[in-house]
């Protein structure tokens, strides 16, 4: 294990104040350590129905029960790095970047609980967990809530469930539950990164990283990752993931560096300019014009040259794409679809749409038009490379 990185006393004081705020928000009712002592490790909260599985010789401990409430959870998650965030730190997350994780830790993140995808993912969690357990011949058990590494408490996980043998409560493996809109990247089987050959299983890299993170912190050798595909066929995939100590060590070291240098050291990480999340982040950080102009750095000349080349390539590709589309319009003609052998390769149906005639509304009913008009503000970027 690497030695903890040093940081300034003022930063230590800041973290201590934040930890005091978390403890105050949690209150004595949700003191997981107290209830674990009182129940012999069976529960981390006062609710009898929330009996949890135990993990033998775990390097982590339960620090916040699942039923503690929204505010304590948001504070506790902000005070550490969780399994859904670590993928961004090692460059395998589709949804987050290192900068977006840093921004959430420093300034708070968006509340996603109202999103339908998040709500239904949570509601279907138990269904998916039970199915996974049945597939592997085990039983799904409650995991308690938020766990933290004892030596590095900013390393945190929230396991969905533990897998136990029937009529037993000692955890044999982790269970991670997902839902998806399609089956891309999914295949049932085993993922064992210690072996050079493919072992049959497949899952998105960010989910694999999340499972490795959980196994390393909780101290279990196997995770079962399940996914219910919410398409017409209702496919279900069960992927067994074996623990990879080297991968976990790489993630833990990067998380420790990020925590001390970027979060505690208040040093913003670099943006990943290729990541789809970056545009949204930059627009959020700079929503309005504050100064009339700025002097760009010297390397902007190279970026302008690359912009011109990429724009020319895009225009050429768009022209070619339009040519191809017109070919299929010509060959499909009046038909609603085109087949190549027995495969439908072109769909060309009639689509009917209706819209409000804004000009007529403003002319004939100006008061209604005015009442329904919403003014929006945004920034529009125009790039004009100098002529060569």
C-alpha positions in Angstrom: 0.0 0.0 0.0 1.4 3.5 -0.9 2.0 6.1 1.8 -0.8 8.7 2.1 0.0 11.9 0.3 0.7 15.0 2.4 -1.6 18.0 2.3 -1.9 21.4 4.1 -3.2 21.7 7.7 -5.9 24.1 6.4 -7.2 21.4 4.2 -7.3 18.9 7.1 -9.3 21.5 9.1 -11.7 21.9 6.1 -12.3 18.1 5.9 -12.8 17.9 9.7 -15.5 20.6 9.5 -17.2 18.8 6.6 -17.1 15.5 8.6 -18.6 17.3 11.6 -21.4 18.5 9.3 -22.0 14.9 8.1 -22.2 13.6 11.6 -24.6 16.3 12.6 -26.8 15.6 9.6 -26.7 11.9 10.3 -27.4 12.2 14.0 -27.2 9.5 16.7 -30.2 7.6 15.2 -28.2 6.6 12.1 -25.0 5.7 13.9 -24.2 2.5 12.0 -21.3 1.5 14.4 -23.6 1.6 17.4 -26.3 -0.6 15.9 -23.7 -3.0 14.5 -22.3 -3.5 18.0 -25.8 -3.9 19.5 -26.9 -6.5 17.0 -23.7 -8.4 16.6 -23.1 -7.1 13.0 -26.6 -8.0 11.8 -28.0 -4.5 11.4 -26.6 -1.0 11.0 -29.9 0.8 11.8 -32.9 0.5 14.2 -35.1 -1.2 11.7 -35.5 -5.0 12.3 -36.3 -5.6 8.7 -32.9 -4.3 7.6 -30.8 -7.3 8.6 -27.7 -7.4 6.4 -25.3 -10.1 5.4 -21.9 -10.1 7.1 -18.5 -10.1 5.4 -15.7 -12.0 7.1 -12.6 -10.0 7.8 -13.7 -7.1 5.6 -11.2 -4.2 5.2 -14.2 -1.9 5.2 -17.0 -1.0 7.6 -20.6 0.2 7.2 -20.6 4.0 7.9 -24.2 4.9 6.9 -27.3 2.8 6.7 -29.3 2.8 3.5 -32.4 4.2 5.3 -30.6 7.3 6.7 -32.3 9.7 4.3 -31.4 11.9 1.3 -29.3 14.7 3.0 -27.0 12.5 5.0 -26.4 10.3 1.9 -25.6 13.3 -0.3 -23.1 14.6 2.3 -21.5 11.2 2.8 -21.1 10.6 -0.9 -19.5 14.0 -1.4 -16.9 13.1 1.2 -15.5 10.2 -0.7 -15.1 8.4 -4.0 -17.7 5.8 -4.9 -17.9 3.0 -7.4 -19.9 4.9 -9.9 -17.2 7.7 -9.9 -13.9 5.8 -10.0 -14.4 4.8 -13.6 -14.1 8.4 -14.6 -10.7 8.7 -12.8 -9.2 5.9 -14.9 -10.9 7.0 -18.2 -13.6 4.2 -18.7 -16.8 6.1 -17.8 -19.3 7.1 -20.4 -21.1 9.5 -18.1 -18.4 11.3 -16.0 -15.0 12.8 -16.4 -12.3 13.5 -13.8 -13.3 17.2 -13.9 -17.1 16.4 -13.4 -16.3 14.2 -10.4 -14.1 17.0 -8.9 -16.8 19.6 -9.6 -19.3 17.5 -7.8 -17.1 17.0 -4.8 -16.3 20.7 -4.5 -19.6 22.3 -5.5 -22.2 19.5 -5.3 -23.8 17.7 -8.2 -27.2 17.5 -9.8 -30.0 15.7 -8.1 -30.8 12.8 -10.5 -33.4 11.2 -8.2 -36.3 12.6 -10.3 -35.1 11.1 -13.6 -37.3 8.2 -14.8 -34.3 6.0 -15.6 -32.9 6.5 -12.1 -36.2 5.9 -10.4 -37.0 2.7 -12.4 -33.4 1.4 -12.1 -33.9 1.7 -8.3 -37.3 0.1 -8.3 -36.2 -2.8 -10.4 -33.0 -3.4 -8.3 -34.5 -6.1 -6.1 -36.0 -7.9 -9.1 -32.7 -8.0 -10.9 -30.8 -9.0 -7.7 -33.1 -12.0 -7.0 -32.8 -13.1 -10.7 -29.0 -12.9 -10.5 -28.9 -14.9 -7.3 -31.2 -17.6 -8.8 -28.9 -17.8 -11.9 -25.8 -18.6 -9.7 -27.5 -20.7 -7.1 -27.2 -18.2 -4.2 -29.6 -16.0 -2.2 -29.7 -12.2 -2.4 -29.2 -10.4 0.9 -29.4 -6.8 2.0 -26.0 -5.0 1.9 -26.6 -2.4 4.5 -25.7 0.9 2.8 -22.5 2.9 2.5 -19.2 1.3 3.3 -15.8 2.9 3.7 -12.3 1.5 3.7 -10.9 1.5 7.3 -7.4 2.8 6.3 -8.5 5.2 3.6 -12.1 6.2 4.5 -12.5 8.3 1.4 -12.6 5.1 -0.6 -16.3 4.2 -0.5 -18.9 1.8 -2.0 -22.6 1.2 -1.9 -23.1 -2.5 -2.8 -26.6 -3.3 -4.2 -26.8 -6.7 -2.6 -24.6 -9.5 -1.2 -24.9 -13.1 -2.5 -25.1 -15.8 0.2 -25.6 -19.5 0.4 -29.2 -20.6 1.1 -30.1 -20.3 4.8 -26.8 -18.4 5.5 -26.0 -14.8 6.0 -22.2 -14.7 5.3 -21.5 -13.0 2.0 -19.9 -15.1 -0.7 -20.0 -12.4 -3.5 -21.3 -9.0 -4.4 -24.3 -8.4 -6.6 -24.5 -5.4 -8.8 -27.8 -4.6 -10.6 -28.2 -2.7 -13.9 -30.9 -2.0 -16.5 -30.3 -1.0 -20.1 -32.1 0.0 -23.2 -30.2 -2.4 -25.5 -27.8 -5.3 -25.3 -24.7 -3.6 -26.6 -21.5 -4.7 -24.8 -23.4 -7.4 -22.8 -22.9 -11.2 -22.9 -23.4 -13.7 -20.1 -20.4 -15.5 -18.9 -17.2 -14.9 -16.8 -14.8 -11.9 -16.9 -11.4 -12.9 -15.6 -8.8 -10.3 -16.5 -6.0 -12.4 -15.1 -6.3 -14.7 -18.1 -5.1 -13.7 -21.6 -8.0 -15.4 -23.5 -11.6 -14.3 -23.5 -13.7 -16.1 -20.9 -17.1 -15.5 -22.4 -18.6 -12.6 -20.4 -18.9 -9.0 -21.5 -20.1 -5.8 -19.8 -19.4 -2.1 -20.2 -16.0 -1.2 -18.8 -17.4 1.4 -16.4 -19.5 -1.3 -14.7 -16.5 -3.7 -14.6 -14.5 -1.0 -12.9 -17.4 -0.4 -10.4 -17.4 -4.1 -9.5 -13.6 -4.3 -9.1 -13.8 -1.2 -6.8 -16.5 -2.9 -4.7 -14.6 -6.2 -4.4 -11.4 -4.5 -3.4 -12.9 -2.3 -0.7 -15.4 -4.9 0.7 -12.9 -7.8 0.4 -14.8 -10.3 -1.7 -13.3 -12.3 -4.6 -16.3 -12.4 -7.0 -19.0 -10.0 -8.1 -22.1 -11.0 -10.1 -23.2 -8.2 -12.5 -26.7 -8.5 -13.9 -28.5 -6.5 -16.5 -32.2 -6.5 -17.5 -32.6 -5.1 -21.0 -35.8 -3.2 -21.3 -36.4 -4.0 -24.9 -39.0 -6.1 -26.7 -37.2 -9.4 -25.9 -36.6 -8.5 -22.2 -33.1 -10.1 -22.3 -31.3 -10.8 -19.0 -27.5 -11.1 -18.7 -25.5 -12.5 -15.7 -21.8 -11.8 -15.7 -19.4 -13.3 -13.2 -16.5 -10.9 -12.6 -13.3 -12.2 -10.8 -11.3 -9.8 -8.6 -8.3 -8.3 -10.3 -5.9 -7.0 -7.5 -3.7 -5.1 -9.9 -6.6 -3.2 -11.5 -8.0 -2.3 -8.1 -4.6 -1.1 -6.9 -4.3 1.1 -10.0 -7.8 2.6 -9.3 -7.1 3.1 -5.6 -3.8 4.8 -6.2 -5.4 7.2 -8.7 -8.3 7.8 -6.4 -5.9 8.7 -3.5 -3.9 11.0 -5.8 -7.1 12.7 -7.0 -8.5 13.0 -3.5 -5.4 14.7 -2.0 -4.1 16.7 -5.0 -7.4 17.7 -6.7 -10.1 17.7 -4.0 -8.2 18.5 -0.8 -5.6 20.5 -2.7 -8.3 22.4 -4.6 -6.6 21.9 -7.9 -9.0 21.4 -10.8 -8.1 18.5 -13.1 -7.7 18.9 -16.8 -10.8 18.6 -19.0 -11.1 15.6 -21.3 -12.0 17.5 -24.5 -13.1 14.3 -26.3 -15.6 13.3 -23.7 -19.3 13.9 -24.5 -19.8 15.2 -20.9 -17.3 18.1 -21.4 -19.4 20.3 -23.6 -22.2 20.4 -21.0 -19.7 21.0 -18.2 -18.1 23.9 -19.9 -21.4 25.5 -20.7 -22.5 25.2 -17.1 -19.2 26.7 -15.8 -19.4 29.6 -18.2 -23.1 30.4 -18.8 -22.8 34.1 -19.6 -20.4 36.7 -21.0 -18.5 38.5 -18.2 -15.7 40.3 -20.2 -15.9 41.4 -23.9 -12.8 39.4 -25.1 -9.7 37.5 -24.1 -6.3 36.7 -25.6 -6.1 33.1 -26.7 -2.9 31.1 -26.0 -0.3 30.4 -28.7 -1.4 26.9 -29.3 -4.8 28.2 -30.4 -3.2 28.5 -33.9 -2.8 24.8 -34.1 -6.3 24.2 -32.9 -7.6 26.5 -35.6 -5.7 24.6 -38.3 -7.2 21.3 -37.0 -10.6 22.9 -36.9 -10.4 23.9 -40.5 -9.3 20.4 -41.6 -12.0 18.7 -39.5 -14.7 21.1 -40.9 -13.6 20.4 -44.5 -13.7 16.6 -43.8 -17.1 16.9 -42.2 -18.5 18.8 -45.2 -17.1 16.2 -47.6 -18.5 13.4 -45.5 -21.9 15.2 -45.3 -22.0 15.6 -49.1 -21.2 11.9 -49.6 -23.9 10.9 -47.0 -26.5 13.0 -48.8 -25.5 11.4 -52.1 -26.1 7.9 -50.5 -29.4 8.9 -49.0 -30.6 10.2 -52.3 -29.7 6.9 -54.0 -31.9 5.0 -51.5 -34.7 7.6 -52.0 -34.5 7.0 -55.7 -34.5 3.2 -55.5 -37.2 3.0 -52.8 -39.5 5.3 -54.8 -43.1 5.0 -53.6 -42.5 2.0 -51.4 -42.5 2.3 -47.6 -39.5 0.0 -47.2 -36.6 -1.5 -49.1 -35.3 -5.1 -48.8 -31.9 -6.6 -49.7 -32.8 -10.3 -50.0 -34.9 -11.0 -46.9 -33.4 -8.2 -44.8 -35.1 -4.8 -44.5 -32.4 -2.3 -44.9 -34.5 0.9 -45.7 -37.5 2.2 -43.9 -39.3 5.1 -45.7 -42.8 5.6 -44.2 -45.0 8.6 -44.3 -44.8 10.7 -41.1 -47.5 13.2 -40.2 -46.8 16.0 -37.8 -48.6 19.1 -36.7 -47.2 22.4 -35.4 -48.3 25.8 -34.4 -48.1 28.5 -37.0 -46.2 31.0 -34.9 -46.5 33.9 -37.4 -50.3 33.4 -37.7 -50.6 33.2 -33.9 -48.7 36.5 -33.4 -50.7 38.2 -36.2 -54.2 37.1 -35.1 -53.8 36.5 -31.4 -50.9 38.7 -30.2 -51.9 38.6 -26.5 -51.9 34.8 -26.5 -48.6 34.7 -28.3 -47.1 37.1 -25.9 -48.3 35.1 -22.9 -46.9 31.9 -24.3 -43.5 33.3 -25.3 -40.5 32.1 -23.2 -37.2 34.0 -23.5 -34.1 31.8 -23.3 -30.5 32.9 -23.0 -27.5 30.9 -24.3 -24.1 31.4 -25.8 -23.5 30.7 -29.5 -19.9 29.9 -30.5 -18.6 30.8 -34.0 -15.1 29.9 -35.0 -13.5 31.7 -37.9 -10.0 30.6 -38.8 -7.9 33.4 -40.5 -7.6 33.0 -44.2 -4.4 31.4 -45.4 
